[in-house]
Amino acid sequence: MGLFNYLRTRGVEEIPNAGTSGSQPLTAEQMKDSTVQSSLPTEPGSHDGPPGSGTSGPCNKRVSRASMTPSLRSSSFMDDIKHEVMVNYLHQQQCARMWIVDTGSVNEGVLVRKTRGIYMACPPQLRESDFASAVAALNLQAVMTVNSRIIRTLVESTTGMVELPLSNGLHVQVLPSLEQFPRARKHQMAAFIASEGYLIVWDDEATHLVERAAAIEADLMNLIWKNGSIRKQAHTGEKSEIGPNINVLEVDEESGEVISQVRPVHIMNATLVGFAIFLVVAMLGAGFRQVAAEIAVDKNYMRIAFIALMPVQVFFTLVTPTIKSIKQAISTYELQGGSANMFVNDDGLQLLDEAERTRRIDFYADHSIGWVARPKHGENGFLRRGKFKKASNMNFALMISCKVEDKLRHIDRSQHWDQNDEAEAYEHCLKQVLAEDERAWADGNIRVGDYILLGK
């Protein structure tokens, strides 16, 4: 179906609720409104938090397109086309590469998120599946199943394994069934499902999905062809190829102390960040100049109101690239067997208006960021003491994290304790801490590990 048909068939109509079509398959015209609405509002660690942090906001309300203004209706119309074209393209690539066995299966296909909790699905029956519910619980952006002969053979021959090796010492998680998928390591961007015999791949960019899935499949194929046994490779890693690890150290002849190795200074990141800040300041300056010129002509000072949006735009402009870079590092670290999370000590979330607060909370949820927000200075006995106010903010957030850890220490863990039990215990303890100290707002994973990397 070409773009002309999309434009011709869409009209002013009310968007139907997901799941009202019954068991009959949808036509191509109906598939544009095939959506998945999450029954699980947030990621593991969610709670009845501050106003605007749930899923009862505007993104979950179905509205009539006839009641929209022309500009909003046009924007929604184009947004529907964009997501429909993408989900159909990805499904077409999935079928062309023979990554799907049964197009009528309720647990195979492609999902692309439109807004939080609402997904486009192809094939359309996927929206009612357990797979779709698990994807919505993890709040993934774009997801695809890979059910090729290579993947099925690998999964069937590695029964009982918890991870499958890739090259360069990386590993991909293996989950027993889709029930465990909401607890998957999100930053690994992939997971094998033993009960289904396929691979699930996801990415923040839908255009990268096919490339990521093809790379994993090719990597596994090359690894097996070169090493013969994937079980043996899982235990030995890459040691058989790279040989022993030898470190040569230089010792001072007089003192006998080891001379520290000289490390080169890398300034690429500082240069890129500095250049980005320069562009932001230059663009804002150009905008101020234009506003000043217009005010000088017509004496209309209402244009100054847009300055109130500056902190909001600066936050997302500067923070988003940093978050994406950190997520890439976490993905590599988790594929190597580690575990990491992002913890934001938010210094002003409780001071924002409801709309902006909801936007920032959704941003944290989309990127799997745990956060704690302090109360306003002087509110409910909270004082930002000291000359360095950031330290006061961090102390409050770390206090909440430590209280959660204290409660977790008192939990008796049985011999069969697993990751799901630990996640449920954490959620319960977090809710208890927030109920005991109503000044704090928090969500996500706020636990602190053995190694801490601070950023400002």
C-alpha positions as CSV (number, residue, x, y, z in Angstrom):
1,M,0.0,0.0,0.0
2,G,1.5,3.3,-1.0
3,L,1.5,6.6,0.8
4,F,-1.3,7.9,-1.4
5,N,-3.6,5.2,0.0
6,Y,-2.7,6.1,3.5
7,L,-3.7,9.7,2.8
8,R,-6.9,8.8,0.9
9,T,-8.4,6.3,3.4
10,R,-7.7,8.1,6.6
11,G,-10.5,10.5,7.7
12,V,-11.9,12.2,10.7
13,E,-12.9,9.4,12.9
14,E,-12.7,8.2,16.5
15,I,-9.8,6.0,17.3
16,P,-11.2,2.6,18.5
17,N,-10.0,1.0,21.7
18,A,-7.5,-1.8,21.5
19,G,-8.9,-5.2,21.6
20,T,-12.4,-4.4,20.4
21,S,-12.1,-6.2,17.1
22,G,-12.7,-9.6,18.6
23,S,-10.9,-12.7,17.3
24,Q,-11.4,-11.8,13.6
25,P,-8.1,-10.8,11.9
26,L,-7.9,-7.1,11.0
27,T,-7.6,-5.8,7.5
28,A,-4.8,-3.7,6.3
29,E,-7.0,-0.6,6.7
30,Q,-7.8,-1.5,10.3
31,M,-4.2,-2.2,11.2
32,K,-3.3,1.4,11.3
33,D,-5.1,1.7,14.7
34,S,-3.7,-1.6,16.1
35,T,-2.3,-0.6,19.4
36,V,-1.2,-2.3,22.6
37,Q,-2.1,-0.6,25.9
38,S,0.0,-1.6,28.9
39,S,-1.8,-3.1,31.9
40,L,1.4,-2.5,33.8
41,P,2.0,1.2,34.3
42,T,5.7,1.4,35.0
43,E,8.8,-0.6,35.2
44,P,9.8,-2.8,38.1
45,G,10.0,-0.5,41.1
46,S,6.9,1.5,40.3
47,H,4.7,2.8,43.1
48,D,1.8,5.2,43.8
49,G,4.1,8.2,43.5
50,P,3.7,11.9,42.9
51,P,1.0,13.4,40.8
52,G,1.5,12.8,37.2
53,S,3.8,9.8,37.6
54,G,1.2,7.2,36.8
55,T,-0.3,6.3,33.5
56,S,-3.6,8.0,33.9
57,G,-2.3,11.0,32.0
58,P,-3.3,12.2,28.5
59,C,-1.3,9.5,26.7
60,N,-3.8,6.8,27.8
61,K,-7.0,8.7,26.9
62,R,-8.7,8.0,23.6
63,V,-10.0,11.2,22.0
64,S,-12.1,11.9,19.0
65,R,-10.2,13.3,16.0
66,A,-13.2,15.4,15.2
67,S,-12.7,17.3,18.4
68,M,-9.1,18.2,17.7
69,T,-7.9,21.4,16.2
70,P,-6.7,21.1,12.6
71,S,-3.0,21.4,13.6
72,L,-3.3,18.7,16.3
73,R,-5.3,16.5,14.0
74,S,-2.7,16.8,11.3
75,S,0.1,16.1,13.7
76,S,-1.7,13.0,15.1
77,F,-2.5,11.9,11.5
78,M,1.2,12.1,10.4
79,D,2.3,10.4,13.6
80,D,0.0,7.5,12.9
81,I,1.4,7.2,9.3
82,K,5.0,7.3,10.5
83,H,4.5,4.5,13.0
84,E,2.4,2.4,10.7
85,V,4.9,2.6,7.9
86,M,7.8,1.7,10.2
87,V,6.0,-1.3,11.9
88,N,5.0,-2.7,8.4
89,Y,8.5,-2.2,7.1
90,L,10.1,-4.0,10.0
91,H,7.6,-6.9,9.6
92,Q,8.4,-7.0,5.9
93,Q,12.1,-7.3,6.7
94,Q,11.3,-10.0,9.3
95,C,9.4,-12.1,6.7
96,A,11.9,-11.6,4.0
97,R,14.7,-12.9,6.2
98,M,12.5,-15.8,7.4
99,W,12.7,-14.7,11.0
100,I,9.1,-15.6,11.6
101,V,7.6,-19.1,11.4
102,D,3.9,-18.6,11.8
103,T,2.4,-15.2,10.8
104,G,-0.7,-16.2,12.7
105,S,1.2,-16.7,16.0
106,V,0.2,-14.4,18.8
107,N,3.8,-14.2,20.2
108,E,5.8,-13.4,17.0
109,G,6.1,-10.2,15.1
110,V,7.0,-6.5,15.6
111,L,6.0,-3.8,18.1
112,V,6.8,-0.1,17.8
113,R,5.8,2.3,20.6
114,K,3.8,5.4,19.7
115,T,3.5,6.7,23.3
116,R,4.1,5.2,26.7
117,G,2.0,2.1,26.9
118,I,0.6,2.3,23.4
119,Y,2.1,0.2,20.6
120,M,1.6,-0.4,16.9
121,A,1.6,-4.2,16.2
122,C,2.2,-6.3,13.1
123,P,0.7,-8.8,12.7
124,P,-2.3,-7.0,14.4
125,Q,-3.2,-10.0,16.7
126,L,0.1,-9.5,18.4
127,R,-1.4,-6.7,20.4
128,E,-3.4,-9.1,22.6
129,S,-0.5,-11.4,23.4
130,D,1.5,-12.1,26.5
131,F,4.5,-10.9,24.5
132,A,3.0,-7.5,24.0
133,S,2.1,-7.2,27.7
134,A,5.7,-8.1,28.6
135,V,7.1,-5.5,26.1
136,A,4.8,-2.8,27.5
137,A,6.0,-3.7,31.1
138,L,9.6,-3.1,30.0
139,N,8.6,0.1,28.2
140,L,10.6,-0.8,25.1
141,Q,10.7,1.4,22.0
142,A,10.9,-1.1,19.1
143,V,10.9,-4.9,19.5
144,M,11.2,-7.8,17.0
145,T,11.2,-11.5,17.4
146,V,13.7,-13.6,15.5
147,N,12.6,-17.2,15.0
148,S,15.0,-18.5,12.3
149,R,16.3,-22.1,12.0
150,I,19.7,-21.1,13.3
151,I,18.2,-19.5,16.5
152,R,15.8,-22.4,17.1
153,T,18.6,-24.9,16.8
154,L,20.8,-23.0,19.1
155,V,18.1,-22.6,21.8
156,E,17.1,-26.2,21.7
157,S,20.7,-27.4,22.0
158,T,21.6,-25.2,25.0
159,T,18.9,-26.3,27.4
160,G,19.6,-25.2,31.0
161,M,22.0,-22.4,30.0
162,V,21.4,-18.9,31.4
163,E,23.3,-17.1,28.7
164,L,24.8,-17.6,25.2
165,P,28.2,-16.4,24.3
166,L,29.0,-13.9,21.5
167,S,32.4,-12.8,20.2
168,N,34.7,-10.5,22.2
169,G,33.6,-12.0,25.5
170,L,30.0,-10.8,25.3
171,H,27.0,-12.8,26.4
172,V,23.2,-12.6,25.7
173,Q,20.7,-13.6,28.5
174,V,18.5,-16.7,28.2
175,L,15.1,-16.6,29.9
176,P,13.0,-19.7,30.6
177,S,9.8,-18.2,29.3
178,L,8.0,-14.9,28.5
179,E,6.8,-14.7,32.1
180,Q,10.4,-13.7,33.0
181,F,10.8,-11.2,30.2
182,P,9.6,-8.2,32.2
183,R,12.6,-8.8,34.5
184,A,15.1,-9.0,31.7
185,R,18.2,-7.0,31.6
186,K,16.9,-4.2,29.5
187,H,20.3,-2.8,28.5
188,Q,21.4,-6.0,26.9
189,M,19.0,-5.2,24.0
190,A,18.4,-8.9,23.4
191,A,17.1,-12.1,25.1
192,F,16.6,-15.7,24.1
193,I,13.3,-17.2,25.2
194,A,13.8,-20.9,25.9
195,S,10.1,-21.9,25.9
196,E,9.4,-20.2,22.6
197,G,12.7,-21.1,20.9
198,Y,13.4,-17.6,19.6
199,L,15.3,-14.4,20.1
200,I,13.8,-11.1,21.1
201,V,15.7,-8.0,20.0
202,W,14.9,-4.4,20.9
203,D,16.4,-1.0,20.4
204,D,15.7,2.7,21.1
205,E,15.9,3.4,17.4
206,A,13.5,1.3,15.2
207,T,15.8,1.8,12.2
208,H,18.6,-0.1,14.0
209,L,16.5,-3.1,14.9
210,V,17.1,-5.3,11.8
211,E,20.8,-4.5,11.9
212,R,21.1,-5.6,15.5
213,A,19.2,-8.8,15.0
214,A,21.3,-9.7,11.9
215,A,24.5,-9.0,13.8
216,I,23.6,-11.3,16.7
217,E,22.6,-14.1,14.4
218,A,25.8,-13.8,12.3
219,D,27.9,-13.6,15.4
220,L,26.5,-16.8,16.8
221,M,26.9,-18.6,13.5
222,N,30.6,-17.6,13.2
223,L,31.2,-18.6,16.8
224,I,29.8,-22.1,16.3
225,W,31.5,-22.6,13.0
226,K,34.9,-21.7,14.5
227,N,34.7,-23.3,17.9
228,G,32.3,-26.2,17.3
229,S,30.5,-26.3,20.7
230,I,28.7,-23.3,22.1
231,R,28.6,-24.9,25.6
232,K,32.4,-25.2,25.6
233,Q,32.7,-21.6,24.4
234,A,30.4,-20.4,27.2
235,H,32.8,-21.8,29.8
236,T,36.1,-20.9,28.1
237,G,35.2,-17.5,26.5
238,E,37.9,-16.3,24.2
239,K,40.9,-17.6,26.2
240,S,41.7,-20.3,23.6
241,E,42.2,-17.6,21.0
242,I,43.9,-14.7,22.8
243,G,46.2,-16.8,25.0
244,P,47.4,-15.8,28.5
245,N,47.1,-12.3,29.8
246,I,50.6,-10.9,30.5
247,N,51.2,-7.5,32.0
248,V,54.7,-6.0,31.8
249,L,55.5,-3.4,34.6
250,E,58.5,-1.1,34.8
251,V,60.2,-1.0,38.2
252,D,62.4,1.9,39.4
253,E,65.9,0.6,40.0
254,E,66.6,2.7,43.1
255,S,63.4,2.6,45.0
256,G,62.1,-0.7,43.7
257,E,58.6,0.8,43.3
258,V,56.5,0.2,40.2
259,I,56.5,3.1,37.8
260,S,52.9,4.1,36.9
261,Q,52.2,3.8,33.2
262,V,51.7,7.1,31.4
263,R,48.1,7.3,30.0
264,P,47.3,9.5,27.1
265,V,44.9,12.4,27.7
266,H,41.7,11.9,25.7
267,I,39.8,15.2,25.0
268,M,37.4,14.1,22.4
269,N,34.4,13.9,24.7
270,A,35.2,17.3,26.2
271,T,35.5,18.8,22.8
272,L,32.2,17.4,21.6
273,V,30.4,18.5,24.8
274,G,31.9,21.9,24.5
275,F,30.9,22.2,20.9
276,A,27.4,21.2,21.7
277,I,27.1,23.8,24.5
278,F,28.5,26.4,22.1
279,L,25.8,25.6,19.5
280,V,23.0,25.7,22.1
281,V,24.1,29.1,23.5
282,A,24.5,30.4,19.9
283,M,21.0,29.3,18.9
284,L,19.5,30.7,22.1
285,G,21.3,33.9,21.5
286,A,20.0,34.2,18.0
287,G,16.5,33.6,19.3
288,F,16.8,36.3,21.9
289,R,18.1,38.7,19.2
290,Q,15.1,38.0,17.0
291,V,12.6,38.4,19.9
292,A,14.2,41.7,20.9
293,A,14.0,43.1,17.4
294,E,10.3,42.2,17.1
295,I,9.5,43.7,20.5
296,A,11.2,46.9,19.5
297,V,8.9,47.1,16.5
298,D,5.5,46.3,17.8
299,K,6.0,46.7,21.6
300,N,4.4,43.3,22.3
301,Y,6.1,41.9,25.3
302,M,4.1,38.6,25.3
303,R,7.0,37.1,23.3
304,I,9.1,37.1,26.4
305,A,6.9,34.3,27.8
306,F,8.9,31.8,25.8
307,I,11.9,32.4,28.0
308,A,10.2,30.4,30.7
309,L,10.7,27.3,28.5
310,M,14.4,27.7,28.4
311,P,15.3,25.5,31.4
312,V,13.1,22.7,30.0
313,Q,14.7,22.8,26.6
314,V,18.2,23.0,28.0
315,F,17.5,20.0,30.2
316,F,16.5,17.7,27.4
317,T,19.0,19.1,24.9
318,L,22.0,18.5,27.2
319,V,20.9,15.5,29.1
320,T,19.6,13.3,26.3
321,P,22.9,12.8,24.4
322,T,24.6,12.0,27.7
323,I,22.0,9.5,28.6
324,K,22.3,7.8,25.2
325,S,26.1,7.6,25.6
326,I,25.8,6.1,29.1
327,K,23.2,3.5,27.9
328,Q,25.6,2.3,25.2
329,A,28.3,1.8,27.9
330,I,25.9,0.0,30.2
331,S,24.8,-2.3,27.3
332,T,28.4,-3.4,26.6
333,Y,29.0,-3.9,30.4
334,E,25.9,-6.0,30.9
335,L,26.7,-8.1,27.8
336,Q,30.1,-8.8,29.5
337,G,28.2,-10.2,32.5
338,G,28.1,-7.1,34.7
339,S,25.1,-5.1,36.0
340,A,24.7,-1.3,36.1
341,N,21.9,1.2,36.5
342,M,21.5,5.0,36.3
343,F,20.5,6.9,39.5
344,V,19.5,10.5,39.2
345,N,19.3,12.8,42.3
346,D,16.8,15.2,40.9
347,D,17.1,18.7,42.4
348,G,14.0,20.3,41.2
349,L,11.3,17.8,40.1
350,Q,9.0,18.6,42.9
351,L,9.1,22.3,42.0
352,L,7.9,21.9,38.4
353,D,4.4,22.2,37.2
354,E,2.4,19.1,36.6
355,A,2.9,18.9,32.8
356,E,6.6,19.4,32.9
357,R,6.9,17.0,35.9
358,T,5.1,14.3,34.0
359,R,7.3,14.8,30.9
360,R,10.5,14.5,33.0
361,I,9.2,11.4,34.8
362,D,8.3,9.8,31.5
363,F,11.8,10.6,30.2
364,Y,13.3,8.7,33.2
365,A,11.0,5.8,32.6
366,D,11.8,5.6,28.9
367,H,15.5,5.4,29.6
368,S,15.2,3.0,32.7
369,I,16.6,5.7,35.1
370,G,16.0,5.4,38.8
371,W,15.4,8.7,40.5
372,V,14.8,10.4,43.9
373,A,13.4,13.9,44.1
374,R,13.9,16.0,47.2
375,P,11.2,18.4,48.6
376,K,11.4,22.2,48.4
377,H,13.8,24.0,50.8
378,G,12.0,24.6,54.1
379,E,9.1,22.2,53.3
380,N,8.2,19.5,55.8
381,G,11.4,20.2,57.8
382,F,13.8,19.7,54.9
383,L,16.7,22.1,54.8
384,R,19.4,22.4,52.0
385,R,22.3,22.9,54.3
386,G,25.9,23.8,53.4
387,K,27.5,26.0,50.8
388,F,27.6,23.2,48.2
389,K,23.8,22.6,47.7
390,K,24.4,19.6,45.3
391,A,25.9,17.6,48.2
392,S,22.7,18.2,50.3
393,N,20.6,17.0,47.4
394,M,22.7,13.8,47.0
395,N,22.7,13.1,50.7
396,F,18.9,13.1,50.7
397,A,18.7,10.8,47.6
398,L,21.3,8.4,49.0
399,M,19.5,8.4,52.4
400,I,16.4,7.0,50.6
401,S,18.6,4.4,48.8
402,C,20.2,3.3,52.1
403,K,16.8,3.0,53.8
404,V,15.7,0.6,51.0
405,E,18.9,-1.4,51.5
406,D,18.4,-1.6,55.2
407,K,15.0,-3.2,54.7
408,L,16.3,-5.6,52.1
409,R,19.0,-6.9,54.6
410,H,16.2,-8.1,56.9
411,I,14.6,-10.3,54.2
412,D,15.2,-14.0,54.5
413,R,16.3,-15.4,51.1
414,S,15.5,-19.0,50.5
415,Q,17.8,-21.4,48.6
416,H,15.7,-21.0,45.5
417,W,15.7,-17.2,45.6
418,D,16.0,-15.8,42.1
419,Q,16.0,-12.5,40.2
420,N,12.2,-12.2,40.2
421,D,12.1,-12.6,44.0
422,E,14.7,-10.0,44.5
423,A,12.9,-7.5,42.2
424,E,9.6,-8.1,44.1
425,A,11.3,-7.6,47.4
426,Y,12.9,-4.4,46.2
427,E,9.6,-3.0,45.0
428,H,8.0,-3.8,48.4
429,C,10.8,-2.2,50.3
430,L,10.8,0.9,48.1
431,K,7.1,1.4,48.7
432,Q,7.6,1.0,52.4
433,V,10.3,3.7,52.5
434,L,8.2,6.2,50.5
435,A,5.2,5.6,52.7
436,E,7.3,6.2,55.8
437,D,8.9,9.4,54.4
438,E,6.3,11.2,52.4
439,R,8.7,14.0,51.6
440,A,10.5,11.9,49.0
441,W,9.4,11.0,45.5
442,A,11.2,8.0,43.8
443,D,10.9,5.4,41.2
444,G,13.0,2.9,39.3
445,N,16.2,1.2,40.5
446,I,17.9,3.4,43.1
447,R,20.2,0.8,44.5
448,V,23.9,1.7,44.6
449,G,26.5,-0.9,43.5
450,D,30.1,-1.5,44.2
451,Y,31.4,1.0,41.7
452,I,30.1,4.6,41.4
453,L,30.6,7.0,38.5
454,L,29.4,10.5,39.4
455,G,28.2,12.9,36.7
456,K,27.0,16.5,36.9
